[in-house]
Amino acid sequence: MLQKLSLYLILSFTLSASLLNAQQTSFAVYWDGGIGAWEDGVVAFENFLDWKGISHKRVDALEINQNDLSTLYESIYFPGGFAWYYKAAIDSNGIRHIRELVQNGGSYLGICAGAYFASDSVDWEEDGMIDYPLDLFDGIAKGAIDAIAPWDNYAMATVTMNPGNPINQYEPASETMLYYGGPVFKPHHPETMDTVATWEAYGDSLSMINFTYGSGRVLLLGPHPEIEEDSDRDSSDFAQDLDDNGSDWPFLWSAVDWLLGRPISYPPPSAIQIMDKKHIPHSMHLSQVTPNPVPSATNAVFRLHLRYASRVTIRLFNIRGQLIRTIYSGTLTSGAHSFTFQGINGRPLSLPTGVYVLQAKSNNEQQSQKFILIH
């Protein structure tokens, strides 16, 4: 009888744990009613998560302070805004709950103010050095960066992507992202973190970093890839006067994979097409390269459709975002244009087997297609 009771208790505990894990929400999204959290950053990220098919729930300081987050969520997101209000609202229990969430295999995503909040200390303009309690990042977050945009102005900024970081395996060499008061990261021990990207306009200082914390993961971003400047798919009209030279959401797609411990992927064509059809009246379409994979000695074909006569640049990159060759640069009429090559421009591809990215730019629009080269 005792053995049966013990077996029943073990099975009950296992079943309860399984049900709990099944009910776990992927992202807790911090929202304080707009006191400190920036509503545009919250709404935009929620729209991104919906696009990627990731579950999320808004949480406030009270829920964070009172609950064991690690049983409820896989990750927590702190948006842009004013980090001082996060510090004032999250008490010592809340700090412990956030740390335990990450230490126990969860993750933390901080963008701008959320990145300041996660740091050991904040060096903010005339306020000087201020200690912050969460201490996920063992270093200083310093801002604003007047060389890009004095606070509280905003501007587009170029960030140089680190090709050695796994998050960036589908990224080009650089991205253009929104800057709105974000930090430069100054680690006390650089060997404990990895560079995701650097600020091109500020001496290639750290703009995005990631690292492990206990059994979990932390990603801190100075710029705002959640904001889509020239699209309404983020349900925000902030910075609509600017152009981000292509969506930053594919970067976030891979970044969230890394945060959640999933295989790092790139948005599938179906997701890109759905997003495009709903929100962007494209003036061009870049077809897939055929055949795919491409044998190095085979003629490969792709087509570019233009709604209007445009100046076009077509370039080839490796998967690290390094430019291999410019295939075409010039003005094309409206309509369909076919490009055929054995190698590039008649020259064989003296490149290793691997994944390559074909990129077409026309005016302010950019599209890419991946293909595999084999020998």
N, C-alpha and C positions, 0 to 999 in steps of 0.2 A: 504493500500500500504506500509506504514511504517513497519507494522508488518511482511509483506511478505519479505521486504528487510532485516529486522533484522534476520528473520529465515534463509534467504539465506546466510547471512554473517556467522551465527553460523555454518551452515552446511558446508560452504566452509572452515572455519577455522578447524573444526573437521576433514574433509576429508584431508586437507593439513597436519595436525598433524599425521594422520594415515599413509599417504603415506611416511612421513619423517621417522616415526618409522620403517616402513617396509623396508626402504632403509638403515637403520642404519647398519654399519659394526660392528661386534662383537669386534675385536681387532685392535687398531692402534699399529703398531710395529715400534718403533723408529729406524731409520737408517740414519746415517750422512755420508755415503760413506766410512766408515771405519776410520774416523778421531778419534772418541772416541769409537763408538759402535763396539763390537767384532762380526765379520761376522759369525763365527761359531755358536755363541749363537743366532744370528738372524735367520740364515738358519735352524738350528736345531729346534727352536721353531715353525717356520713356517711349517716345515714338521710335527711336532706334531699336530698343529692345523688342517692341512689337514687330518691327520689320524683320528682326532676326529670329523671332519666335521664342523669346526668353521671358519667363514669368517674372513678375515684379510686384512689389507692394510698397506703398509709402509708409514711412515710420517717422515718429517724432521723438523728441528727447525723452519724453516720459516712457515710451515703450522701450527705448534703448536702455534707459537707466534701470528699468524694472525687470527685464527679461533676459534669459540666457539665449542670445542670438544664434548660437551655434546649432541649436536644435530646430531653428525656424528658417534659417537662410543659408545659402551657399556663399553669398557675397554681400557687401554693403557699399553703397555709393554716396559720397559726399560731394555735392555740386559746387560750382562757383558761387560767389556771394561775399559774405564777410565772416572770415574765420573766427574773429573774436566772439561773435555770437554763438558759434558752435562750442567754443571753449567755455562760455558762460552757462550754456544750457546742459551740457553733458557732464554729469557729476562723476565721482570716483567709481561708482558702480558701473556706470555706462562706459567709462574708459576701460574698465576691466572686461566688460562684456564684448566690446569691440576687439580688444586684444585676444581674448579667448576664442572668438569666432575665427580669427586668422590663424592663431597658433594651432587650433585643432583641425586645420586643413581647409578653412574657408579663405576668403580673399577680401581685399579692400581696394576700391577705386576712388581716387581723389583727383578732381579736376579743379585747378586754380585754387580757390579758397579751401576746397577739400584736400588739396596737396599741402597747403600751408598748415592746416589743422593736424595733419599726420606727422609733421616734422618735430624734431627736438626743440628747435627755436625758430622764431620768425623775426627777420630783420626788415621791418616795413618803414620805408622812407624816414621821416623825422622822428617816428616813434622809437627808433632804435631797436635793440635786441630784446625780445620778449620770450620767456620760456613757455612752451606748450606741453601739455601733459601726456598726449597719446603716445608720442615717441616711437612710432613705427619706423620712421626714417631717422637714422642716426646722423643728423646733419642740420644745416641751416637752409631755410627757404627765404630768399631775399627778393624783394620787389618794391615798387614796380620798376620795369625796365624802360627808362625814359628814351633810350636809343631806339626803341620800337614805337612806343606810344606812352607819353606821360599820363599818369592816372588823373582823371577817369576817362581818358580817351581810349579808343580802340582802333585797331588796324590789322591788316593781314600781315603775317610774318612767315618767312621761309624757315623751315626746320630741316636740318640735314639728318637723314635717317641712318642709323647704324646697321649696315648690312649683316653684321654678325649676330644681331639679336634675333631670336627665333620669331618674335612677333612680326618682324619686318620682312619675312621671307617672300612675301608677295608685293612688297612696297617698292616704288621707284627710289632714286637716290635722294630726292627731296620732296617735301610736301609744303603746300601753302595753307596755313591754318590761322584761325582767328586769335589775335592777342587782345586780352582785356584784363590787364593787371596781374598776370601770372608770374610765378617766381623763376629765379635761377636757383638750381639746387647745388649746395656746397656740402658734400659728404665729409664727415670727420674721418671715415675710413673707406676710401673709394673702392677697396677690394670687396666690400660687402654688398655692392649693388652693381647693376649693369646699365649701360647707356642705351636708351631707346632712340633718342634724338637730341640734337643740340640747336641752340639759337644761332643762325647764320649771322644775324646783325649784331650779335653781342659776343664776339670772340669765340664762337663755337662753344659757349658755356652750356651746361646741362639744361635741357628744356623738358625732357621726359625720361623717367627712370623706372626700373622695376627691380624687384628683389624678393627673396623668400624671407618669411618671418615665422619661426617655428616650422610647422608643417604646411603653412599657407603661403599666399602670394600677395604682393602689394604692387600696384601700378599707380604712379603719380605723374600727372600731366600738367604742364604749365599752360599750353594753349587749349583751345576749345574745339576739338574735333566733333563734338556732338552737335554744334551749330552748323546748319547748312545755309550759307549766306545767300545763295542765289536759287533757293528752292523753298517751297512751302511744306515739304514733307515732314519737317521737324515741328510744324505748328507754331513756329516762332518767326516774327518779322524783324527780329534784331539783326542789324548789320546787313539788311537786304540791299543796301547801297554798295556793298562790296562783292567781290568775286573770288571764290576760293580755288578757282582754276581746276575744278573737279571735286567730286565728293570726298569727304574724309571718313565716311561711314565704312568703306571697306577696311580701312585701318582699324577702326573700332571693332569691326567684326572679328578680325584676327586677334586683337587685344583681349576681347572678352573670352574667346576660346582659351587663350593662355591663362587668364584669371581663373576660369572655372575648371582648369586642368583637363580640357578637351583637346583632341588633335587640332592643331592650328589649321584653319581653312580659309578660303576666300569665298565671298558671296557667289553662289551658283548663278549661271546665266539666267535661270528662271526668276530668281530674286531681283537681279538687276533689271530684267525686262519689266517685271511687275512694277518696280519702283519708277522706272522711266515712263511707262505708259500712264501711270497715275499722276505724275507730277512734272515731267519735263518734255516739252515739245521739241525734240532734238532736231537740229538742222542737218545732221549727218548720221550715217550708220556704217560702222566698220564690221564687215563680215568675218566669220571664222576663216582661218588659213586652212586650205585643203591641199593635199591630204593631211591628216593629223593623226598620228605622228608623221613628220616629214623626213624621209630619207635624205641624207646630205647631198646626194647627186640627183635628186628628183625635182622636176619643175613644181613649184608651189604657187598657189593662186589665192589671192584675196581680192575683195571688191570694196570700194568706198562709194557710198551713195550720198550725194549732196543735194539739199533742197535749193541752195543758192550758190552762185559762183563765189568761191572763197579761196583765200590763201591757205594752203594746207602744208603741214609738215608731218611726215611719217617716219618714225624712228624705231629701231630695234634695241631692246634692252635685255640683259640677262636677268635672272630671277632676283639678283641682288640689287637691281636698279642701276647697274652700270651701263652706260651707253655703248652699244656695239657699233652701230652704223646708222647714218641718216639715209633712208631709202629714197625719200622724195621730199623736195621742198620747192614750192612754187604755187601758182594760181591754177585752179581747175574750174571748169564750167559746171553748172548744175547737171544732175543726172548721175548715172552709174559709171564708175571708172574701174577697170580691171588692171591688176598688177600681177605679172608673172615673173618668177625669178628662179634660177637655178643657183642656189646660194643667194647672194644679194647683188643686184645690178650685174648679173652674169658671172659673178665671181663665186666660186664654191665657198660654202660656209666652213672655214677652218676653225670650228668651234667644238667643244666637247659635247657629248650627248647630254641633254638636259632640257629644262623648261625655259622658254624664252617668251618675252612679252612684246607684241607689236602695238605701238601707240600711234594714234592719229590725232592731231590737233588742228582745229579750224576755228579761227577767231577766238572766242572765249570757251570753246567746247573741246572736250577731250574724251576719247574712248580707247579702250585697250582690249586686246584679245591675246590669250595665251596659246602656245603650241609647243609640241615636243619635237626636238631634233634628235634623230638617231643616226648612227653610222652602220 
